[in-house]
Amino acid sequence: MNLTLPSNWSVLPAKQKLCRLMKLVLPSLLLVFLSTAAFAQTVIRGTISDDDKLPMAGATIQVAGTSTKTQSDAEGRYQITVPSLTAKLIVSFVGFETQTVNVNNQTVINVTLKSLNNLDAVVVVGYASVKKSDLTGAATTVSAKDFNKGPLNAPDQLIQGKVAGVQMINNSGQPGGASTVRIRGNSAVTGTGQPLYVVDGVALDGRSARPSASAGIGTAPDGNPLNFINPADIESMEILKDASATAIYGSRAAYGVVLITTKRGKSGDTKIDLSASAGVSNIARRVDVLSGDEYRAALAKYGLTNGNFGSSVDALDEVTRTAYNQNYSIGISGGTNGNTFRASLGYQDQQGIIKSTDFKKYSAGFNGNFKFLESKKLGLDINMISNQYLESIAPITTDAGFTGSLISQALSWNPTQSFYNANGGLFIDYGSTTINPLAALAANNDKAKVSTILGSISPYYKITPWLEYRMLASVNYSAGIRRASTRSFLNLQGIQPSGTFLGGYASYSNNELITQQFTNTLNFNKEIVSKLNLNAIIGYEYSNFINKGTTNTATGFGEIDADYTDAFQTTAPANRTFSAFNNPTTELQSYFARAIFNYDSKYILTATFRADGSTKFGKSNRYGYFPSFAAAWDIKKESFMEGASWLDQLKMRVGYGKTGNQDFPSGSAQQRYDFGNSNGAPTLVAINNANPNLKWQSDEQTNVGIDFGLLKSRLTGSVDYFHKTTNDLLFPQISFVPAVGGNVPTWVNLPGQIINKGVELTLNGVLIEKDDLNWSLGGNATFINNKVQNINGIIKTGSLNGQGLSGVTTEVIQNGLPLFAMVTRQYNGLDANGFSLYTDDGFTNYYVGNPNPKVILGLSTNIRYKKLSFTANFNGSFGQDIYNNTANSVLAISNLGTRNISSALVNLPVQESLANPIAASSRYIEKGDYLKLANATLNYNIGNVGKAIKSLNIYVNGQNLFVITNYTGFDPEVNVNKGVSGVPSAGIDYTAYPTARTFNFGVNFSL
């Protein structure tokens, strides 16, 4: 066959023909290959959720063996391209088990990340972070999803009832009011006994800058020093309970440590989180007093012809109200390449249920985490919290006398007496000691403003993958101003006009608290030999504390048309006082170290040591030394436990350590004087005597615990036994008359000990775990015993106030008794004539009450059905007694005919005599046992709405919904400060601000 070639073709050598062919074929082959590869790649979609079936934003999804990765959005959804349908996905999130998932020809893959029971979660334990599985001490983490919900003012309210061994008491219902937090019992014979709070590595002063001076009617209850923190900005709270966990904080850790970690930004698109809520509050419980008709019946029963004024009024109703609250917060976060940020704003406006009281808070925060250099070894963390809150404070005091403060005035108001004159003006009975509570409200103007800035900067450098240096410098500045006045029209002695005295009282106070902290640490974390890992830290820290302020008071304003605090100059110079203070600056210098040895992830040994030097102490004992040792054995990882598939965790812990306490006034070891003036000449007035041998109070604590998890961690828990001994008790000793004012004290270390020992139980279970239905139940219980031993003499505290009780105390610190044991007359009922009967005719006081609970309880449950969930949190305590000072002095039978009385006095088996003297006795000691539904939330997760709104949730929340108790006061959860000369008290109730029941509706979502 003949073949004719085209004219433009020529016969070429073989090599040239091959090159031409390749040029034609290779592009075609490349096109086919690319098309095939594109066709082979597959898009996988799905949702990432947690154990509770809630979407997880920010989870990382990575294609195994490649750098391809993405993050889940606010709804937990993700989308990622895989090279083939046989690829694997690695899904991870901090604090959850990392999962590897086979694609297996699927295009929709939903993943539920299991909480590792926090075994591999990184937790903060003081100056560094470790895996929870490496912990040897008693520490509990409460994360944001487990916090109590509602319009809460301060962080300590978030964890009430959540942690075994921790008792949190709202001292009263006052918005922004102080609380009492005790970790493993009460051991403070001076000071507050509160734990040390550490916010993002910065230790707080523990005091509030709100001035204490009030409107001249007594001592006002304290404010909460944690009010400056917006609860919405908190990510988690770590509670360190035993000495192994707290010893790294040395001299400030005797009462436990609470580590607060604020929310941080995450890498990814900029995210906006918003939340808003509004609600109403009413008084939760009332004290039973007589109504108008009941009062008239009581007058008739006793044959009294005076005291019936013809009306029927309810004074408590008149001074309380339905209060409203609103709360808003916004957070903006994001970042790229490991550089993240978060900024937040918050506003809270909470009316109090007492008229004219409220609490407003404005907060802002910013934190940034930045990495530099190509290696990313150099980093910088920045944190700032700024806050200002405003309070309108009711004329309620902790030590009002016979004339009382607002609550006692309302409770004791004659219910047949109108509040108003015929002309509509307020009824004021001049010359009488009975105070119209509406007049007391009208005359009072007490406002406080506290501004706080906490800022820190923390550069660090990762010298090697296992060695890092970090420095932290921080300043915490807080300034408080308080303007308080009582108008002259009120018929109170010292307030109402008399002769040439025009009447009226005002005070203007300011206070500054400044804390500076400088910390340097070196962290080491490396496997030093086969199977043996060392996680160690050494550090140096310097802190100083400054507290100064001024107070102006004046009387004799008269009825001028101005706020008294704006017109001090209108009063006579002789009616004015001015005082200022600047406490000695306290300096604290510390060296500390901790080493955690982990062998084969089975055997863990922790050793901690801290040396603290403080200017508070005598020259001979400036430094205190605080060691601790602990060990843990992970039994589940032993070979002989391999067959126990039903057991997920079994870990034993044992530890011993020593911590200290310097919670007492600065300069107490020095000879201190206060400036004064006498006859125009300056004077020096002694404050306290010097004691160069004053040394550290210390706590020695032993802890033995076991952690367990069963049935794929559907049942988890822990049991701890602790024994804490407090030694070298710091105390302001006054010669011959301990704890009674009048002499200059000398601070000493008392012989003797305070013993707290007990058992903590924690149990959490998942009862139902299905796609559409989940039910979990958790609880904790603490069984605790408190005792004083080897103390010489008796220290009196627990002052009582009111008619007939001047100078009376009812609590003691005494050998062989619980701390603050109630010692008073033993009441044995009424005799035939209606007079009180006492053992030994009342000449001998007996131990008749214990304000320390024997059992502390917390319960919580969460039920979720599809997108609807319900959470309830209970707390309670049992075995403690409460001294009802209100019933003792405010509502006594002798009031009948002039003031109101307790309803319980009308139908006694024996009619009480009107002449029965008011006296302290066990008659007014009541059982304080209670169980309270403190918090409940019904939540509906709507999800995404359109393209903009993500994770939309709406909820209804209730606080203080009900309480089961036999206590007759407003609330068994009460602790009015009735200390004497710096010695605290416990379990006394005296005309406290009532607790509110609150209902809120809220919404939160992301953009």
Buried (B, 14 or more C-beta within 10 A) or exposed (E): EEEEEEEEEEEEEEEEEEEEEEEEEEEEEEEEEEEEEEEEEBEBEBBBBBBBBBBBBBBBBBBBEEEBBBBBBBBBBBEBEBBEBEBBBBBBBEBBBBBEBEBEEBEEBBBBBEBBBBBBBBBBBBBBBBBBBBBBBBBBBBBBEBBBBBBBBBBBBBBBBBBBBBBBBBBBBBBBBBBBBBBBBBBBBBBBBBBBBBBBBBBBBBBBBBBBBBBBBBBBBBBBBBBBBBBBBBEBBBBBBBBBBBBBBBBBBBBBBBBBBBBBBBBBEEBBBBBBBBBBBBBBBBBEBBBBEBBBEBBEEBEBEEBBBEEBBBBBEBBBBEBEBBBBBBBBBBBEEEBBBBBBBBBBBBBBBBBBBBBBBBBBBBBBBBBEEEEEBEBBBBBBBBBBBBBBBBBBBBBBBBBBBBBBBBBBBBBBBBBEEEEEEBBBEEEEBBBBBBBBBBBBBBBBBBBBBBBBBBBBBBEEEBBBEBEBBBBBBBBBBBBBBBBBBBBBEEBBBEEEBBBBBBBBBBBBBBBBBEBBBBBBBEEEEEEEBBBBBBBEBBBBBBBBBBBBBBBBBBEBEEEBBEBBEBBEEEBBEEBEEEBBBBBBBBBBBBBBBBEEEBBBBBBBBBBBBBBBBBEEBBBBBBBBBBBBBBBBBEEEEEEEEEBBBBBBBBBBBBBBBBBBBBBBBBEBEEEEEEEEEEEEEEBBBBBEEBBBBBBBBBBBBBBBBBEEBBBBBBBBBBBBBBBBBBBBBBEEEBBBEEBBBBBBBBEBBBBBBBBBBBBBBBEEBEEEEBBBBBBBBBBBBBBBEEBEBEBBBBBBBBBBBEEBBBBBBBBEBBBBBBBBBBBBEBEEEBBBBBBEEBEEBBBBBBBBBBBBBBBBBBBBEEBEBBBBBBBBBBBBBBBBBBBBBBBBBBBBBBBBBBBEBBEEEEBBBBEBEBBBBBBBBBBBBBBBBBBBBBBBBEBBEEEEBBBBBBBBBBBBBBBEBEBBBBBBBBBBBBBBBBBBBBBBBBBBBBBBBBBBEBBBBBB
